[in-house]
Amino acid sequence: MLVILLIAVGLFLWLRLPEKAEPANKPSQTLRIGLNPWIGNGIYYVAKEKGLFDAEKINVELEKFDDSAIGRQLLNTDKIDVLPLTPETAVILANAGIKTKIIGISDSSQGADGIIASKDIQDISDLKGKNVAFEIGSPSHFFISYLLNQKGLTTNDLSVINETAPDAGATFVAGKVDAAVTWEPWLSKASERQGGHLLVSSKAMSVFPDYLIFREEFVKNHPQDIRGLLRAFFAARTYILDNQDEAVKIIAKNFNITEQEVKDQLPTFKWLSYEDNLSLLASEQGDARTLIQTASDLWFKLGLIKTQPKANDLIDTSFLKNLYR
């Protein structure tokens, strides 16, 4: 009888034990998102204006910057908490000893980025020895490095002019360089220069994504805010698909461009869904996961980093995998 009583008491106590929980969210603070002037970042302005962050009870501020180096500095100096940028960014930060985690991917360029060139340049290999404008250490730098590597070349084989993507496009149209790595509207404006043309676009890559790169400290201390951001992002994607005209107005206003310019650019990139995130990043063989290691390998090969970070050390997909539980 005593044995039965002890078993019953033990079972009662076991049933009352709380489930193992993730670390508690520290007191809510402002979640600061750093945004460069890339059209794919328009989704954050939509989420902000339509109250989708508020619905998740997170206070979000959108901090604008012009070039990648400034974005990395803002993250390093705790001026922002998350930086949506391409894979080389995470690699450069890791090499500098800045602890970050990639927790998701927001969008993928599908023709929005490209290389514009003079009429005598008809192949990537023709860029060898030419004056090419792009921003060193930026998504443009990674894009051209990726393509050159397939031809057995590197950016060391070029005469590099260090300029941001918009400035690079303007410099090319003015006839001051042989080629430029840039984005719209400069891809369309290439023909304003006699013989100017689009040499190749990001359609040449299976995926060219922006990753949500968080400061590791924020990831540890504010897990609920990260879940809220992801849910708000996917809700904003659904809103844009269902209310494109309203979304276009919001994006045009915040980027100071016309609504038609926004509509023209929408087919050149894709906002990634929850399912895209699971297949491209959460999967061990996902293309977005593989691309991070490619960036690490390329940057090390170019001598731009001294250490070679491993992709798996930079990624935390636990938030994605448990997002809707």
Sine and cosine of phi, psi and omega as CSV:
sin_phi,cos_phi,sin_psi,cos_psi,sin_omega,cos_omega
0.00,0.00,-0.66,0.75,0.01,-1.00
-0.89,0.46,-0.66,0.75,-0.01,-1.00
-0.89,0.46,-0.69,0.73,-0.01,-1.00
-0.89,0.46,-0.64,0.77,0.00,-1.00
-0.90,0.43,-0.69,0.73,0.01,-1.00
-0.89,0.45,-0.66,0.75,0.02,-1.00
-0.89,0.46,-0.69,0.72,-0.02,-1.00
-0.88,0.47,-0.69,0.72,0.02,-1.00
-0.89,0.45,-0.69,0.73,0.00,-1.00
-0.88,0.47,-0.67,0.74,0.01,-1.00
-0.90,0.43,-0.64,0.76,0.01,-1.00
-0.88,0.47,-0.71,0.70,0.00,-1.00
-0.91,0.41,-0.62,0.78,0.00,-1.00
-0.90,0.44,-0.65,0.76,-0.01,-1.00
-0.92,0.39,-0.44,0.90,-0.03,-1.00
-1.00,0.03,-0.10,0.99,0.02,-1.00
-0.92,0.39,0.71,-0.71,0.02,-1.00
-0.94,0.33,0.50,-0.87,0.09,-1.00
-0.91,0.41,0.45,-0.89,0.05,-1.00
-0.92,0.40,0.84,-0.55,-0.08,-1.00
-0.95,-0.32,0.37,-0.93,0.10,-1.00
-0.95,0.31,0.28,-0.96,0.01,-1.00
-0.81,0.59,0.63,-0.77,-0.03,-1.00
-0.90,0.44,0.57,-0.82,0.07,-1.00
-0.94,0.34,0.82,-0.57,0.07,-1.00
-0.92,0.39,0.28,-0.96,-0.05,-1.00
-0.71,0.70,0.70,-0.71,-0.09,-1.00
-0.82,0.57,0.67,-0.74,0.06,-1.00
-0.72,-0.69,0.09,-1.00,0.04,-1.00
-0.96,0.28,0.75,-0.66,0.07,-1.00
-1.00,-0.08,0.91,-0.42,-0.12,-0.99
-0.98,-0.21,0.87,-0.49,-0.03,-1.00
-0.96,-0.27,0.83,-0.55,0.04,-1.00
-1.00,0.04,0.79,-0.62,-0.09,-1.00
-0.78,-0.63,0.80,-0.60,0.15,-0.99
-1.00,0.00,0.16,-0.99,-0.09,-1.00
-0.98,0.20,0.80,0.60,0.04,-1.00
-0.98,-0.20,0.76,-0.65,-0.13,-0.99
-0.83,0.56,-0.51,0.86,0.02,-1.00
-0.88,0.47,-0.38,0.92,0.02,-1.00
-0.97,0.23,-0.05,1.00,0.03,-1.00
-0.86,0.51,-0.41,0.91,-0.03,-1.00
-0.89,0.46,-0.52,0.86,-0.01,-1.00
-0.95,0.32,-0.56,0.83,0.05,-1.00
-0.94,0.35,-0.60,0.80,0.06,-1.00
-0.90,0.44,-0.73,0.68,0.00,-1.00
-0.86,0.50,-0.63,0.78,-0.01,-1.00
-0.92,0.39,-0.76,0.65,-0.10,-0.99
-0.96,0.29,-0.44,0.90,-0.01,-1.00
-1.00,-0.08,0.15,0.99,0.12,-0.99
0.96,0.28,0.36,0.93,-0.05,-1.00
-0.97,0.23,-0.48,0.88,0.13,-0.99
-0.94,0.33,-0.67,0.74,0.02,-1.00
-0.87,0.50,-0.61,0.79,-0.01,-1.00
-0.89,0.46,-0.45,0.89,0.03,-1.00
-1.00,-0.09,0.09,1.00,0.03,-1.00
0.87,0.48,0.63,0.77,0.11,-0.99
-0.85,-0.53,0.68,-0.73,0.01,-1.00
-1.00,-0.06,0.93,-0.38,-0.12,-0.99
-0.92,-0.40,0.71,-0.71,0.15,-0.99
-0.89,-0.46,0.65,-0.76,-0.01,-1.00
-0.96,-0.28,0.90,-0.43,-0.06,-1.00
-0.96,-0.28,0.86,-0.52,-0.05,-1.00
-1.00,0.01,0.56,-0.83,0.14,-0.99
-0.55,-0.83,0.30,-0.96,-0.13,-0.99
-0.99,-0.13,-0.60,0.80,-0.06,-1.00
-0.73,-0.68,0.26,-0.96,-0.14,-0.99
-0.89,0.45,-0.62,0.78,-0.02,-1.00
-0.87,0.49,-0.64,0.77,0.03,-1.00
-0.91,0.41,-0.65,0.76,0.03,-1.00
-0.86,0.51,-0.71,0.70,0.01,-1.00
-0.90,0.44,-0.62,0.78,0.01,-1.00
-0.91,0.41,-0.63,0.77,0.02,-1.00
-0.89,0.46,-0.65,0.76,0.02,-1.00
-0.93,0.36,-0.67,0.75,-0.04,-1.00
-0.91,0.42,-0.58,0.82,-0.07,-1.00
-0.99,-0.10,0.26,0.97,0.07,-1.00
0.89,0.45,0.54,0.84,0.09,-1.00
-1.00,-0.01,-0.36,0.93,0.10,-1.00
-0.68,-0.73,0.28,-0.96,-0.03,-1.00
-0.96,-0.28,-0.45,0.89,-0.05,-1.00
-0.61,-0.80,0.59,-0.80,-0.06,-1.00
-0.77,-0.64,0.96,-0.30,0.05,-1.00
-0.99,0.16,0.98,-0.21,-0.02,-1.00
-0.51,-0.86,0.09,-1.00,-0.12,-0.99
-0.97,0.22,0.13,-0.99,-0.24,-0.97
-0.88,0.48,-0.54,0.84,-0.04,-1.00
-0.89,0.45,-0.43,0.90,-0.01,-1.00
-0.89,0.46,-0.74,0.67,0.02,-1.00
-0.88,0.47,-0.61,0.80,-0.01,-1.00
-0.93,0.38,-0.70,0.71,0.00,-1.00
-0.89,0.45,-0.68,0.74,0.02,-1.00
-0.89,0.45,-0.68,0.73,0.01,-1.00
-0.90,0.44,-0.65,0.76,0.02,-1.00
-0.89,0.46,-0.52,0.85,0.01,-1.00
-0.99,0.12,0.03,1.00,0.02,-1.00
0.99,0.12,0.22,0.98,0.01,-1.00
-1.00,0.01,0.86,-0.51,-0.10,-1.00
-0.99,0.12,0.88,-0.47,0.00,-1.00
-0.70,-0.71,0.25,-0.97,0.10,-0.99
-0.68,-0.74,0.70,-0.72,0.12,-0.99
-1.00,0.01,0.85,-0.52,-0.07,-1.00
-0.92,-0.40,-0.07,1.00,0.02,-1.00
-0.01,-1.00,0.02,-1.00,0.08,-1.00
-0.77,-0.63,0.63,-0.77,-0.12,-0.99
-0.98,-0.17,-0.68,0.74,-0.07,-1.00
-0.43,-0.90,0.17,-0.99,0.04,-1.00
-0.65,-0.76,0.78,-0.63,0.05,-1.00
-0.95,0.31,0.77,-0.64,0.01,-1.00
-0.78,-0.63,0.76,0.65,-0.03,-1.00
0.84,-0.55,-0.09,1.00,-0.02,-1.00
-0.96,0.27,-0.47,0.88,0.06,-1.00
-0.97,-0.23,0.50,-0.87,0.01,-1.00
-0.18,-0.98,0.08,-1.00,0.06,-1.00
-0.90,-0.43,0.85,-0.53,0.09,-1.00
-0.97,-0.22,0.59,-0.80,-0.17,-0.99
-0.56,-0.83,0.30,-0.95,0.06,-1.00
-0.96,0.27,0.21,-0.98,-0.16,-0.99
-0.91,0.42,-0.41,0.91,-0.02,-1.00
-0.99,0.15,-0.07,1.00,0.03,-1.00
-0.96,-0.29,0.94,-0.33,-0.07,-1.00
-0.88,-0.47,-0.09,1.00,-0.01,-1.00
-0.56,-0.83,0.43,-0.90,0.02,-1.00
-0.82,0.58,-0.62,0.78,-0.02,-1.00
-0.90,0.43,-0.38,0.93,0.02,-1.00
-0.95,0.32,-0.19,0.98,0.01,-1.00
-0.96,0.28,-0.26,0.97,-0.03,-1.00
-0.83,0.56,0.81,-0.58,0.02,-1.00
0.99,0.16,-0.01,1.00,-0.06,-1.00
-1.00,-0.02,0.35,-0.94,0.10,-0.99
-0.99,0.15,0.90,-0.43,-0.07,-1.00
-0.81,-0.59,0.79,-0.61,-0.03,-1.00
-0.99,-0.14,0.79,-0.62,0.15,-0.99
-0.24,-0.97,0.26,-0.97,-0.02,-1.00
-1.00,0.06,0.85,-0.53,0.00,-1.00
-0.90,0.43,0.72,-0.69,0.02,-1.00
0.98,0.20,0.27,0.96,-0.08,-1.00
-0.94,-0.33,0.07,-1.00,0.13,-0.99
-0.83,0.56,-0.60,0.80,0.04,-1.00
-0.87,0.49,-0.65,0.76,0.01,-1.00
-0.90,0.45,-0.69,0.72,0.02,-1.00
-0.91,0.41,-0.66,0.75,-0.03,-1.00
-0.86,0.51,-0.77,0.64,-0.03,-1.00
-0.94,0.34,-0.55,0.84,0.03,-1.00
-0.90,0.43,-0.66,0.75,0.01,-1.00
-0.86,0.51,-0.70,0.71,-0.03,-1.00
-0.96,0.30,-0.66,0.75,0.02,-1.00
-0.89,0.46,-0.62,0.79,-0.01,-1.00
-0.86,0.51,-0.54,0.84,0.03,-1.00
-0.94,0.35,-0.32,0.95,0.03,-1.00
-0.97,-0.23,0.14,0.99,-0.01,-1.00
0.97,0.24,0.37,0.93,-0.02,-1.00
-0.86,-0.51,0.24,-0.97,0.12,-0.99
-0.71,-0.70,0.11,-0.99,0.04,-1.00
-0.92,0.38,-0.23,0.97,0.10,-0.99
-0.93,0.36,-0.26,0.97,0.04,-1.00
-1.00,0.06,-0.01,1.00,-0.02,-1.00
-0.94,-0.35,0.23,-0.97,0.20,-0.98
-0.98,-0.18,0.98,-0.21,-0.19,-0.98
-1.00,0.03,0.75,-0.66,0.13,-0.99
-0.95,-0.31,0.91,-0.42,-0.11,-0.99
-0.99,0.14,0.97,-0.24,0.02,-1.00
-0.57,-0.82,0.50,-0.87,0.08,-1.00
-0.89,0.45,0.30,-0.95,-0.08,-1.00
-0.83,0.56,-0.75,0.66,0.02,-1.00
-0.89,0.46,-0.66,0.75,0.01,-1.00
-0.92,0.40,-0.60,0.80,0.02,-1.00
-0.89,0.46,-0.68,0.74,0.03,-1.00
-0.88,0.47,-0.69,0.72,0.00,-1.00
-0.91,0.41,-0.63,0.78,0.02,-1.00
-0.89,0.45,-0.63,0.78,0.03,-1.00
-0.91,0.41,-0.75,0.66,-0.02,-1.00
-0.86,0.51,-0.53,0.85,0.03,-1.00
-0.97,0.25,-0.08,1.00,0.06,-1.00
0.99,0.15,0.35,0.94,-0.09,-1.00
-1.00,-0.07,-0.24,0.97,0.04,-1.00
-0.69,-0.73,0.28,-0.96,-0.01,-1.00
-0.98,0.18,-0.48,0.88,-0.04,-1.00
-0.38,-0.92,0.28,-0.96,0.02,-1.00
-0.49,-0.87,0.55,-0.83,0.11,-0.99
-0.97,-0.23,0.87,-0.50,-0.15,-0.99
-0.43,-0.90,-0.24,-0.97,0.05,-1.00
-0.63,-0.78,-0.05,-1.00,0.00,-1.00
-0.91,0.41,0.53,-0.85,0.15,0.99
-1.00,0.06,0.11,0.99,-0.13,-0.99
-0.96,0.29,-0.41,0.91,0.07,-1.00
-0.89,0.45,-0.66,0.75,0.01,-1.00
-0.96,0.27,-0.43,0.90,-0.03,-1.00
-1.00,0.10,-0.08,1.00,-0.04,-1.00
-0.82,0.57,-0.59,0.81,-0.05,-1.00
-0.95,0.32,-0.17,0.98,0.07,-1.00
-0.91,0.41,-0.35,0.94,0.11,-0.99
-0.99,-0.10,0.72,-0.70,-0.05,-1.00
-0.84,0.54,0.84,-0.54,-0.01,-1.00
0.99,0.12,-0.10,1.00,0.00,-1.00
-0.94,0.35,0.64,-0.77,-0.04,-1.00
-0.41,-0.91,0.25,-0.97,0.08,-1.00
-0.99,0.14,0.90,-0.43,-0.02,-1.00
-0.97,0.22,-0.74,0.67,0.00,-1.00
-0.34,-0.94,0.51,-0.86,0.03,-1.00
-0.86,-0.51,0.06,-1.00,-0.01,-1.00
-0.93,0.36,-0.06,1.00,0.14,-0.99
-0.89,0.46,-0.34,0.94,-0.01,-1.00
-0.95,0.32,-0.23,0.97,0.02,-1.00
-0.97,-0.25,0.59,-0.81,0.01,-1.00
-0.90,0.43,-0.57,0.82,0.06,-1.00
-0.39,-0.92,0.68,-0.73,0.05,-1.00
-0.71,-0.70,0.98,0.18,-0.22,-0.98
-1.00,-0.07,0.35,-0.94,0.23,-0.97
-0.99,-0.14,0.78,-0.63,-0.02,-1.00
-0.98,-0.18,0.53,-0.85,0.10,-0.99
-1.00,0.07,0.99,-0.16,-0.09,-1.00
-0.99,-0.16,0.94,-0.33,-0.05,-1.00
-0.98,-0.21,0.51,-0.86,0.24,-0.97
-0.90,0.44,0.73,-0.68,-0.08,-1.00
-0.87,0.50,-0.58,0.81,0.00,-1.00
-0.87,0.49,-0.66,0.75,0.02,-1.00
-0.91,0.41,-0.63,0.78,0.02,-1.00
-0.86,0.50,-0.68,0.74,-0.02,-1.00
-0.94,0.35,-0.62,0.78,-0.16,-0.99
-1.00,-0.05,-0.29,0.96,-0.11,-0.99
-0.69,-0.72,0.83,0.56,-0.03,-1.00
-0.88,0.48,-0.59,0.81,-0.02,-1.00
-0.93,0.37,-0.57,0.82,0.04,-1.00
-0.92,0.40,-0.60,0.80,0.03,-1.00
-0.92,0.40,-0.68,0.73,0.06,-1.00
-0.86,0.50,-0.67,0.74,0.00,-1.00
-0.89,0.46,-0.66,0.75,0.02,-1.00
-0.89,0.46,-0.71,0.70,0.00,-1.00
-0.89,0.46,-0.71,0.70,0.00,-1.00
-0.90,0.44,-0.64,0.77,0.03,-1.00
-0.91,0.42,-0.62,0.78,0.01,-1.00
-0.88,0.47,-0.75,0.66,-0.03,-1.00
-0.93,0.37,-0.52,0.86,0.08,-1.00
-0.92,0.38,-0.61,0.79,0.03,-1.00
-0.91,0.41,-0.62,0.79,0.04,-1.00
-0.87,0.49,-0.71,0.70,0.03,-1.00
-0.89,0.46,-0.66,0.75,0.02,-1.00
-0.87,0.49,-0.70,0.72,-0.03,-1.00
-0.89,0.45,-0.66,0.75,0.01,-1.00
-0.90,0.44,-0.56,0.83,-0.05,-1.00
-1.00,-0.01,-0.33,0.94,-0.09,-1.00
-0.68,-0.74,0.84,0.54,-0.15,-0.99
-0.88,0.48,-0.66,0.75,-0.05,-1.00
-0.88,0.48,-0.70,0.72,0.03,-1.00
-0.91,0.40,-0.66,0.76,0.01,-1.00
-0.90,0.44,-0.65,0.76,0.01,-1.00
-0.88,0.48,-0.65,0.76,0.03,-1.00
-0.88,0.48,-0.69,0.72,-0.01,-1.00
-0.90,0.43,-0.71,0.70,-0.03,-1.00
-0.91,0.41,-0.70,0.71,0.00,-1.00
-0.86,0.51,-0.68,0.73,-0.01,-1.00
-0.89,0.46,-0.70,0.72,-0.08,-1.00
-0.98,0.21,-0.35,0.94,0.03,-1.00
-0.98,-0.22,0.00,1.00,0.02,-1.00
0.82,0.57,0.70,0.71,0.08,-1.00
-0.77,-0.64,0.15,-0.99,-0.03,-1.00
-0.98,0.19,0.35,-0.94,0.04,-1.00
-0.89,0.46,-0.58,0.82,0.02,-1.00
-0.91,0.41,-0.60,0.80,0.04,-1.00
-0.90,0.44,-0.61,0.79,0.06,-1.00
-0.90,0.44,-0.74,0.67,-0.01,-1.00
-0.87,0.49,-0.60,0.80,0.01,-1.00
-0.91,0.41,-0.50,0.87,-0.07,-1.00
-1.00,-0.01,-0.32,0.95,-0.05,-1.00
-0.82,0.57,-0.62,0.78,0.00,-1.00
-0.95,0.31,-0.14,0.99,-0.10,-0.99
-1.00,-0.05,0.03,1.00,0.05,-1.00
-0.44,-0.90,0.14,-0.99,-0.03,-1.00
-0.65,-0.76,0.77,-0.64,0.17,-0.98
-0.98,0.20,0.78,-0.62,-0.16,-0.99
-1.00,0.06,0.66,-0.76,-0.02,-1.00
-0.99,0.13,0.10,-1.00,0.09,-1.00
-0.87,0.50,-0.68,0.74,0.01,-1.00
-0.91,0.42,-0.61,0.79,0.07,-1.00
-0.87,0.49,-0.67,0.74,0.00,-1.00
-0.88,0.47,-0.67,0.74,-0.01,-1.00
-0.91,0.42,-0.65,0.76,-0.06,-1.00
-0.99,0.17,-0.58,0.82,-0.09,-1.00
-1.00,0.03,-0.48,0.88,-0.08,-1.00
-0.88,-0.48,-0.72,0.69,-0.07,-1.00
-0.94,0.33,-0.46,0.89,0.05,-1.00
-0.96,0.28,0.66,-0.75,-0.01,-1.00
-0.87,0.49,-0.47,0.88,0.00,-1.00
-0.97,-0.24,0.25,0.97,-0.04,-1.00
-0.90,0.44,0.61,-0.79,-0.05,-1.00
-0.88,0.48,-0.61,0.79,-0.02,-1.00
-0.93,0.36,-0.56,0.83,0.07,-1.00
-0.93,0.37,-0.70,0.71,0.00,-1.00
-0.88,0.47,-0.59,0.80,-0.06,-1.00
-0.91,0.42,-0.51,0.86,0.04,-1.00
-0.89,0.45,-0.68,0.73,0.04,-1.00
-0.92,0.39,-0.58,0.81,0.07,-1.00
-0.87,0.49,-0.68,0.73,0.03,-1.00
-0.88,0.47,-0.68,0.73,0.02,-1.00
-0.88,0.47,-0.70,0.71,-0.01,-1.00
-0.91,0.42,-0.68,0.73,-0.02,-1.00
-0.92,0.39,-0.70,0.71,-0.02,-1.00
-0.90,0.43,-0.58,0.81,0.05,-1.00
-0.93,0.37,-0.66,0.75,0.02,-1.00
-0.88,0.48,-0.61,0.79,-0.01,-1.00
-0.98,0.18,-0.16,0.99,-0.02,-1.00
0.98,0.20,0.30,0.95,-0.01,-1.00
-0.99,0.11,-0.30,0.96,0.08,-1.00
-0.73,-0.68,0.45,-0.89,-0.03,-1.00
-0.99,-0.14,-0.42,0.91,0.08,-1.00
-0.93,-0.36,0.31,-0.95,-0.05,-1.00
-0.87,-0.50,1.00,0.02,-0.05,-1.00
-0.87,0.50,0.52,-0.85,0.06,-1.00
-0.99,-0.12,0.71,-0.71,-0.07,-1.00
-0.82,0.57,-0.69,0.72,-0.07,-1.00
-0.89,0.46,-0.43,0.90,0.01,-1.00
-0.98,0.22,-0.30,0.96,-0.09,-1.00
-0.99,-0.16,-0.12,0.99,-0.14,-0.99
-0.93,-0.37,0.67,-0.75,0.14,-0.99
-0.73,-0.68,0.98,-0.21,-0.03,-1.00
-0.99,-0.16,0.20,0.98,-0.03,-1.00
-0.89,0.46,-0.55,0.83,0.00,-1.00
-0.93,0.37,-0.65,0.76,0.03,-1.00
-0.89,0.45,-0.75,0.67,-0.11,-0.99
-0.90,0.43,-0.47,0.88,-0.04,-1.00
-0.92,-0.38,0.30,0.95,-0.20,-0.98
-0.88,0.48,-0.66,0.75,-0.12,-0.99
-0.95,-0.32,0.30,0.96,0.06,-1.00
-0.98,0.21,0.00,0.00,0.00,0.00
